[in-house]
Amino acid sequence: MAVQDNTETLSLPFFNPHECVDFMEFFNGSLHQKQHHVLQQPKQQKILNALNEEITKANMKMMELVNYVWKLETEKQLWQRTAWEAEAAVVTLNNALQQLYKRAED
């Protein structure tokens, strides 16, 4: 079953990917400001470069996780809809069966 991208219909009260992106941009911006204050010696530059690589990897991983959560939420909503439809079918069939029993008794 293919999962459609319905990001506009999703509502996660505890999770907002836009806030995650805003936080990442704020964090990266403040980090870059602090880097300008650090002396640009070769050893420190090497450490800063390594930290930048780690931050980039962490940001990429966080975006992967954000996308995964959206996918799971969409899938959950699809399964909920399927369950509700199945439940409605059961109620309809049960009502029809009850009517058949009543007709058989008459």
Secondary structure as UniProt FT lines:
FT   TURN            7..9
FT   TURN            13..14
FT   HELIX           17..37
FT   HELIX           42..105
//
